[in-house]
Amino acid sequence: MPEYILKLVTAIFRLIDYLIDKDKTAASIKDSLGKTPLHLLCENYSPTASLCKGGENVSPQENMIECTKALLNASSLEVNIKDNYGKSAIEYCIDSGAPYEAVKCIQKASEQDWKERKRLSEPGESHQEIEEKLIKEHEKKQKAQELDRETRRVLDQSQVLPARSRRRTPESHSKYAKSA
């Protein structure tokens, strides 16, 4: 893996807790390829990435496990979502050679999610139908989150706008400016 990608992945690992702290819904947002942060974490695991946490070195394995748990705690309902290539986070986790404990955490969350979805499903509903519902629910949730973010962005801009939009009149110019 190229060094610049390792540095990017290292930076992503460091930011996960911060981002979840700021906006828990960020853990469930899909990118243009349909990947959630859990997909990206699992796909980009590197056993050679050097990491620091609060000034102390943390092994990539420990960090992967901690980050996996943090993302699952923030958004365990997204654990079974598949990306545009039809792969779930656990498949990427296994493919990347991530620590067994990280795979086990995802597997446990996946199992709990499917059991809960099966419990809430209609009698006789197939796994495929439950999965289709999951996708529709996620898309609906994603749209609501995007609308919420856009609303917050507009509100933030409207609070800044009045200060920016003040026009300077000739009387408000510096007292050192020439008067006409």
Secondary structure, 3 states (H helix, E strand, C coil): CCHHHHHHHHHHHHHHHHHHHHCHHHHHCCCCCCCCHHHHHHHCCCCCCCEEECCEEECHHHHHHHHHHHHHHHCHHHCCCECCCCCEHHHHHHHCCCCHHHHHHHHHHHHHHHHHHHHHCCCCCCHHHHHHHHHHHHHHHHHHHHHHHHHHHHHHHHHHHHHHHCCCCHHHCCCCCCCC
